[in-house]
Amino acid sequence: MSKSYRSLGIALLLACAALVGVGLAVSAEELSPPYVIVLSPWSENAKVADVDPRLGYAYVVANKGVAIFQGLTRTITIDTGNTNAIAVDTTRGYVYLTGTGTNVSVLTATETVSPYLVMNVELGAASGTVAVLTTTGYAYIALPGLDDPAPDKVAVMYGTQLRHPGITVGDLPNSIAVNPNNGYVYVANRRSHNVSVIQGTTQIQMLGGGNFMTPTRVVANPATGYVYVCNSDQTLTILHDLEFRQRITFAEGDPVGVAINPGTGLVYVAINNRDIVNPRGWLEIFEGETRLGRSIALSSDVRSLAINPNSGYVYASHGSGEKGIVTIMSGTVPLESFPMGQTAPNIAVDPIQDLAYVPIYDGRVAIFGRTPVYASPLLSPDMTNDVSFNCTNIQMGQLLPITITVSPEAVSVPQMRILCIPLRNVESPGLAFAKQAFRLIVSYEPTGTVPLVYEFETPLWITTTYVSPLPNGIVEDELMLWRGEWNGVEDRWVWDRNAADFVQQSLAQNWWAARVRRTGHYALLWQDRIYLPLVMRQ
């Protein structure tokens, strides 16, 4: 493999997903779990994102400003300078961008007007985190006291209007949460070890009493009134409205983030250990203020959490540098892990479009989505005839059928289905990929248990159609079907170029037939001129 292809492959490593074993019962009409379906270049140090589900916009912030996506497409970029935080008023369409300077950039969007920069509003002090109370339209912006003349305050804006230049709060405000049901705004003050509560433009209470120690994150659940405050002394403080309820200690590490599913009421608290050499993270599950005694282990330290309340899928980004990963969970069950190739510091979910946007430090944006799963009829060893079913891929605007034929001798377990998920590749010049890939897994009825790898008693027959014409440089009669499998022990992909027995090929009709024996990811490739983990799910 040439150096250029190897470098390109490393840069785009996130394109593959790792199957870690799932509980999945899927019919032909259902959608698969989230996959990386688009990988969009943007800007170095892509770091935070937010969405406006009502209008279908996603905003991804990086060094060059903000990129605005409509669904899967990046439509516009706006130079707002170096920005560190973002919040969207999903009722009025205002977007607030704060950064290292002393002003706030305000964008606006409506159903008929694309997002555009309205103006920069001077605050007179360095701005930090920002949150919007949608019931009033007030945006609360931390002025964390990093410079004079307005330290340790929270400014209040409404659109481009500065409603209050700075409400005095505690020392070093660094996280803000809002509850639209009662209008309370909670401000975690890191250096003074307390939480300010604001209503409107007035601080109505200061919560302290030794219940907080260097608070780093605050998250409110409007549905229940519970408020969760992460502290740097391995404790989580739980409030209810203005009342202290309890302080929970985690002996193994520090809570660093909280995500809430309003549909199920489950609260996910991210914990990181204190081991610099071998950082690890996990999620503790709560309901209200009750710790359920369940935990979800992750392979590295947690960076961000996000939840789609409509689908129930939980996204966790963890690890840093080349070991950056996004893990998908369903409820409390981990499903798949996606190597990002670089740190993924933030996740924003659009529940209406069923998309998740993940900024990556090296200047890309991964967009997770879901696609149809094609399922065979129920299979059993007592079948008397072959069973065939189709799985349709879409590449370069062409419908590409994949036909899978199962003989009775292939099945050793009753009540089994074969699931086919179409894949797609990253659109990059010079890659010798035949524009056809798919994934095979199996499920058992009624449990839906999917093993990591399943080997059939006799091979399946696979006929896969590919695009016409093929990309330049591909020699059509030298195509091969490769099989990929995620090695969870070493966190890497292993590919086998001899996984399929070649049977027949039609150059005139653009189809390629083979026999395969194992589940996994399959890609129709020309020789070995491609860094194989570029395969992406569609």
C-alpha positions in Angstrom: 0.0 0.0 0.0 1.4 3.4 -0.9 2.1 6.1 1.7 -0.6 8.3 0.2 -3.3 5.7 0.5 -2.2 4.8 4.0 -2.4 8.4 5.2 -5.8 8.9 3.7 -7.1 5.7 5.3 -5.8 6.8 8.8 -7.4 10.3 8.3 -10.7 8.7 7.5 -10.6 5.9 10.1 -14.0 6.7 11.5 -15.8 5.3 8.6 -16.3 1.8 10.0 -18.5 0.7 12.9 -17.6 -1.9 15.4 -20.2 -4.6 16.3 -19.9 -5.4 20.0 -22.9 -7.7 20.3 -26.5 -6.4 20.4 -30.0 -7.3 21.5 -31.8 -6.6 18.2 -35.0 -7.9 16.8 -35.6 -6.2 13.4 -38.3 -6.6 10.8 -38.0 -5.6 7.1 -39.7 -2.3 7.8 -37.6 -1.2 10.8 -34.5 1.0 10.9 -31.1 0.0 12.0 -29.2 1.5 15.0 -27.4 4.8 14.2 -24.4 4.6 11.9 -21.9 7.1 10.4 -23.7 8.0 7.2 -21.9 11.3 6.2 -18.4 12.5 6.9 -18.2 16.2 6.1 -15.0 18.3 6.1 -15.3 21.5 7.9 -12.5 23.3 9.9 -9.7 22.5 12.3 -10.7 22.3 16.0 -14.3 21.5 15.3 -15.6 21.4 18.9 -19.2 22.1 19.7 -22.6 21.7 18.1 -26.3 22.5 18.7 -29.4 21.9 16.7 -32.8 23.5 15.9 -35.1 20.6 15.3 -38.0 22.8 14.5 -36.3 24.3 11.5 -34.0 21.4 10.7 -30.7 23.3 11.2 -27.5 22.0 12.9 -24.7 24.4 13.9 -21.2 23.1 14.2 -18.5 25.5 15.6 -14.8 25.4 14.8 -11.9 27.8 14.5 -13.2 29.4 11.3 -16.6 30.1 12.8 -19.8 28.1 12.4 -21.0 25.7 9.7 -24.7 25.3 9.2 -26.2 21.9 8.1 -29.6 21.2 6.8 -30.0 17.5 7.3 -26.9 15.8 5.8 -25.8 18.8 3.7 -23.5 21.7 4.8 -25.2 24.7 3.3 -23.3 27.7 4.6 -20.4 28.8 6.7 -20.2 32.1 8.7 -17.0 33.6 10.0 -17.7 34.4 13.6 -14.1 34.0 14.8 -13.0 31.6 17.4 -16.1 30.3 19.2 -16.2 28.1 22.3 -19.9 27.7 23.1 -23.3 27.8 21.4 -27.0 27.8 22.3 -30.1 27.9 20.1 -33.4 29.5 20.9 -35.5 26.8 19.2 -38.7 28.9 19.5 -37.4 32.1 17.9 -34.6 30.9 15.8 -31.8 32.9 17.5 -28.4 31.3 17.8 -25.9 32.7 20.3 -22.1 32.1 19.8 -19.7 33.0 22.6 -15.9 32.8 22.4 -12.6 34.0 23.7 -13.4 37.7 23.0 -15.8 40.1 24.8 -18.7 39.9 22.3 -21.4 37.5 21.4 -22.3 36.7 17.8 -26.0 36.4 17.2 -27.5 34.5 14.2 -31.1 34.2 13.3 -33.2 31.8 11.2 -36.8 31.4 10.3 -38.8 29.1 8.1 -38.3 31.5 5.1 -34.8 33.0 5.8 -31.6 31.0 5.9 -29.4 31.5 9.0 -27.3 34.6 8.8 -25.2 36.8 11.2 -27.3 39.6 12.7 -24.6 41.3 14.7 -21.9 41.1 17.3 -23.0 42.4 20.7 -20.3 43.7 23.0 -20.5 42.4 26.6 -17.4 44.1 28.0 -15.9 40.9 29.4 -14.8 37.5 28.2 -17.9 35.3 27.6 -18.1 31.6 28.5 -21.0 29.1 28.4 -24.5 30.1 27.3 -28.0 28.6 27.7 -31.4 29.7 26.5 -34.7 29.7 28.4 -37.1 29.2 25.5 -40.2 30.2 27.5 -38.9 33.8 27.9 -36.4 33.9 25.0 -33.7 35.0 27.5 -30.1 33.8 26.7 -27.9 33.6 29.8 -24.2 34.1 29.2 -21.5 33.4 31.7 -18.9 36.1 32.2 -16.5 33.9 34.2 -14.2 36.6 35.7 -11.2 35.8 33.6 -10.6 39.6 33.0 -12.0 42.9 34.3 -14.1 44.9 34.5 -17.1 42.5 34.8 -15.9 39.3 36.5 -18.2 36.6 37.9 -21.4 37.7 36.3 -24.1 36.3 34.0 -25.3 38.6 31.2 -28.9 38.3 29.8 -29.8 38.8 26.2 -33.0 38.6 24.1 -32.1 38.4 20.4 -29.6 41.2 19.9 -30.8 43.2 22.9 -28.8 43.2 26.1 -31.4 42.9 28.8 -28.9 42.8 31.7 -25.2 43.5 31.5 -24.3 41.2 34.3 -26.1 39.6 37.2 -23.6 39.0 40.0 -23.1 35.3 40.8 -20.5 33.2 42.5 -16.8 32.9 41.6 -16.0 31.5 38.1 -19.4 30.6 36.6 -18.7 27.8 34.2 -21.9 25.8 33.5 -25.6 26.9 33.1 -28.8 24.9 33.1 -32.4 26.1 32.6 -35.8 24.7 33.6 -38.5 26.1 31.4 -41.3 24.8 33.6 -40.4 27.0 36.6 -38.1 29.6 34.9 -35.2 28.7 37.2 -31.7 29.2 35.8 -28.9 27.3 37.6 -25.3 28.6 37.5 -22.5 26.4 38.7 -19.7 28.5 40.3 -16.5 26.6 40.1 -14.3 28.6 42.4 -16.8 29.5 45.1 -18.2 26.0 45.4 -21.9 27.0 45.1 -24.8 27.3 42.7 -26.6 30.5 41.9 -30.3 30.4 41.0 -31.6 33.1 38.7 -35.2 33.9 37.7 -35.7 36.5 35.0 -32.8 39.0 35.5 -32.4 38.5 39.3 -30.5 36.1 41.4 -33.0 34.7 43.8 -30.9 32.2 45.8 -27.4 31.0 46.3 -27.1 27.3 47.1 -24.1 26.2 49.0 -23.8 24.9 52.5 -20.9 22.6 51.7 -23.0 20.6 49.2 -20.8 21.5 46.3 -17.1 21.2 45.7 -15.7 22.7 42.6 -18.8 22.1 40.5 -18.1 21.6 36.8 -21.4 20.7 35.2 -25.1 21.4 36.0 -28.0 19.8 34.2 -31.8 20.2 34.9 -34.6 17.9 34.2 -37.7 20.0 33.5 -40.0 17.0 33.6 -39.2 16.1 37.2 -37.6 19.3 38.6 -34.4 17.4 39.6 -31.1 19.2 39.0 -27.7 17.3 38.8 -24.4 19.0 39.7 -21.1 17.3 38.9 -18.3 18.1 41.4 -14.6 17.6 41.1 -14.3 15.8 44.5 -15.9 12.5 43.1 -19.5 13.6 44.1 -22.8 14.3 42.4 -25.1 16.8 44.1 -28.9 16.3 43.4 -31.3 19.2 43.9 -35.1 19.4 43.5 -36.1 22.9 42.4 -34.4 24.9 45.1 -34.1 22.1 47.7 -30.9 20.1 48.4 -31.7 16.4 48.3 -28.5 14.4 48.5 -24.8 14.2 47.6 -23.5 10.9 46.2 -19.9 9.9 46.3 -18.3 7.8 43.5 -15.2 6.1 45.0 -13.7 5.3 41.6 -13.8 8.7 39.8 -15.3 12.1 39.1 -18.7 12.7 37.5 -18.1 14.8 34.3 -21.4 15.0 32.6 -25.1 14.1 32.7 -27.7 13.3 30.0 -31.4 12.8 30.6 -34.0 10.8 28.6 -37.3 12.6 29.2 -39.2 9.7 27.7 -37.9 6.9 30.0 -36.8 9.1 32.9 -33.4 7.5 32.9 -30.5 9.8 33.9 -27.0 8.9 32.6 -24.1 10.2 34.7 -20.7 9.9 33.1 -17.8 9.0 35.4 -14.1 9.2 34.6 -11.3 7.6 36.7 -8.3 9.6 37.8 -5.7 7.4 36.1 -3.7 9.6 33.6 -1.9 6.6 32.1 -5.0 4.4 31.6 -8.1 6.7 31.6 -11.4 4.9 31.6 -15.0 6.0 31.8 -18.4 4.5 32.5 -22.0 5.6 32.9 -24.1 5.3 36.1 -27.8 5.1 35.7 -30.3 7.1 37.9 -34.0 7.6 38.0 -34.9 10.8 39.7 -32.5 10.7 42.7 -32.4 6.9 42.9 -29.2 5.2 41.8 -30.3 2.1 40.0 -27.1 0.1 40.5 -26.4 -0.3 36.8 -23.3 0.9 34.9 -22.1 0.9 31.4 -18.4 0.5 30.9 -16.6 2.4 28.2 -13.0 1.8 27.0 -11.8 5.4 27.6 -12.6 8.6 29.4 -16.0 10.2 28.5 -16.1 13.5 26.6 -19.8 14.1 25.9 -23.2 12.5 26.2 -26.4 13.0 24.1 -29.7 11.3 23.9 -32.4 11.0 21.2 -35.6 11.0 23.3 -37.7 9.7 20.3 -35.6 6.7 19.5 -34.0 6.2 22.9 -30.5 5.9 21.5 -27.7 7.2 23.7 -24.5 8.6 22.2 -21.2 8.8 24.2 -18.0 10.2 22.9 -14.9 9.1 24.7 -11.1 8.9 24.3 -8.8 11.4 22.8 -6.4 11.7 19.8 -6.3 8.8 17.5 -8.4 6.8 20.1 -11.4 9.0 19.9 -14.6 6.9 19.8 -18.4 7.3 19.7 -20.3 4.5 21.3 -24.1 4.0 20.7 -26.3 2.5 23.3 -30.0 1.5 23.4 -31.3 2.1 26.8 -28.6 0.6 29.0 -27.3 -1.8 26.3 -24.1 -0.8 24.4 -24.6 -1.6 20.7 -21.7 -0.4 18.6 -18.5 1.7 18.8 -17.2 3.9 16.0 -13.5 4.9 15.8 -13.3 8.6 15.1 -9.6 8.8 14.4 -9.4 12.0 16.5 -11.0 13.6 19.6 -14.8 14.1 19.3 -15.5 16.6 22.1 -19.3 17.1 21.6 -22.5 15.6 20.3 -25.8 17.3 19.3 -28.9 15.3 18.4 -31.8 16.3 16.2 -34.6 14.0 17.4 -37.0 15.0 14.6 -34.7 14.2 11.7 -33.1 11.3 13.7 -29.6 12.6 13.1 -26.6 13.2 15.4 -23.8 15.6 14.7 -20.3 15.0 16.0 -17.6 17.6 15.6 -14.1 16.2 15.4 -10.9 18.1 16.3 -9.1 17.5 13.0 -11.8 19.4 11.1 -14.5 16.9 10.2 -18.1 16.4 11.2 -19.5 12.9 11.5 -23.3 12.7 11.0 -25.0 9.6 12.4 -28.3 8.4 11.0 -30.4 5.2 10.6 -31.3 3.2 7.5 -33.6 0.3 6.6 -32.6 -3.2 7.6 -33.5 -6.0 5.2 -34.5 -9.3 6.9 -34.9 -12.8 5.6 -38.0 -14.9 6.5 -37.6 -17.1 9.6 -35.1 -19.8 8.9 -34.8 -23.3 10.5 -32.9 -26.5 9.9 -36.1 -28.3 8.7 -36.4 -26.1 5.6 -36.9 -28.1 2.5 -36.0 -25.5 -0.2 -33.5 -22.6 -0.6 -34.7 -19.2 0.6 -33.7 -16.0 -1.1 -34.2 -12.4 -0.1 -33.1 -9.0 -1.5 -31.2 -6.2 0.1 -31.1 -2.9 -1.9 -28.2 -0.5 -1.7 -28.1 3.0 -3.2 -24.7 4.2 -4.6 -24.1 7.2 -6.9 -27.9 7.5 -7.5 -28.2 3.9 -8.6 -30.3 1.1 -7.0 -28.1 -1.9 -6.5 -29.8 -5.1 -5.4 -28.0 -7.7 -3.3 -29.5 -11.1 -3.4 -28.8 -13.6 -0.6 -29.7 -17.2 -1.0 -29.7 -19.7 2.0 -29.8 -23.4 1.6 -31.4 -25.6 4.3 -28.0 -27.1 5.2 -26.7 -23.6 6.1 -28.9 -23.2 9.2 -28.3 -25.1 12.4 -30.5 -23.0 14.8 -34.3 -22.7 14.6 -36.1 -19.4 14.5 -33.2 -17.5 12.9 -33.2 -14.5 10.6 -30.4 -13.1 8.5 -30.2 -9.3 8.4 -28.6 -7.3 5.6 -27.6 -3.7 6.0 -26.3 -1.7 3.0 -23.0 0.1 3.4 -21.4 2.9 1.4 -17.9 4.2 1.0 -16.4 7.6 1.6 -16.5 9.6 -1.6 -12.7 10.4 -2.1 -10.8 10.7 -5.4 -8.5 7.8 -6.3 -10.1 5.0 -4.2 -10.4 1.8 -6.0 -13.7 0.7 -4.5 -16.5 -1.0 -6.5 -19.3 1.1 -4.9 -20.9 -1.8 -3.3 -20.8 -3.1 0.3 -23.1 -4.6 2.9 -23.1 -6.1 6.3 -24.5 -9.5 7.4 -25.7 -10.3 10.9 -28.1 -12.8 12.3 -30.8 -12.6 15.0 -32.8 -15.2 16.9 -36.5 -15.1 17.5 -37.9 -14.2 20.0 -34.9 -12.8 21.9 -33.2 -11.0 19.0 -29.8 -12.0 20.3 -27.0 -11.3 17.7 -23.7 -13.0 18.2 -20.5 -11.2 17.4 -19.7 -13.6 14.6 -21.9 -16.4 13.2 -20.5 -19.1 10.9 -23.1 -20.9 8.7 -23.0 -24.7 8.2 -22.6 -24.3 4.5 -21.9 -21.0 2.6 -24.6 -18.5 1.5 -24.8 -17.5 -2.1 -24.4 -13.7 -2.6 -25.0 -11.9 -5.8 -24.2 -8.2 -5.7 -24.7 -5.6 -8.4 -22.3 -2.7 -8.6 -22.4 0.8 -10.2 -22.0 1.3 -13.9 -19.7 2.7 -15.0 -17.2 1.9 -12.3 -14.9 4.6 -11.0 -11.8 5.3 -13.1 -8.9 2.9 -12.6 -10.8 -0.2 -11.6 -10.2 -3.3 -13.6 -13.6 -4.9 -13.5 -12.6 -8.6 -13.8 -10.2 -8.2 -10.9 -12.8 -7.4 -8.3 -12.8 -9.3 -5.0 -15.2 -9.5 -2.1 -13.4 -8.7 1.2 -14.7 -9.4 4.7 -14.1 -7.1 7.7 -14.4 -7.9 11.4 -13.8 -5.6 14.4 -11.2 -6.9 16.8 -12.5 -5.6 20.1 -9.4 -6.7 22.0 -7.0 -4.6 20.0 -9.5 -2.0 18.9 -8.8 -2.4 15.2 -10.3 -3.8 12.0 -9.1 -7.1 10.5 -9.9 -7.8 6.9 -9.7 -11.0 4.9 -9.4 -10.9 1.1 -10.0 -14.7 0.9 -13.4 -14.7 2.8 -15.5 -15.4 -0.3 -15.3 -18.1 -2.9 -15.6 -16.5 -6.4 -18.4 -18.1 -8.4 -19.3 -16.0 -11.4 -19.3 -12.5 -12.8 -21.2 -10.7 -15.5 -19.3 -7.8 -17.0 -22.3 -7.0 -19.2 -24.8 -6.8 -16.4 -22.5 -5.6 -13.6 -23.0 -8.3 -11.0 -20.6 -10.4 -9.0 -21.5 -13.7 -7.3 -19.7 -15.5 -4.5 -20.2 -17.8 -1.5 -19.6 -16.6 2.0 -19.7 -18.5 5.3 -19.5 -15.9 8.1 -21.3 -12.8 9.1 -19.4 -9.4 9.0 -18.8 -6.4 6.7 -18.3 -7.2 3.0 -16.9 -4.8 0.4 -16.4 -5.4 -3.3 -12.9 -4.0 -4.0 -10.3 -3.9 -6.7 -7.0 -5.4 -5.4 -5.7 -3.8 -2.3 -5.4 -0.1 -3.3 -7.8 1.1 -0.6 -7.4 1.4 3.2 -10.3 -0.9 3.9 -11.9 0.7 7.0 -13.2 3.4 4.8 -16.4 1.5 4.4 -19.4 3.4 5.8 -22.9 2.3 6.5 -25.7 4.0 4.4 
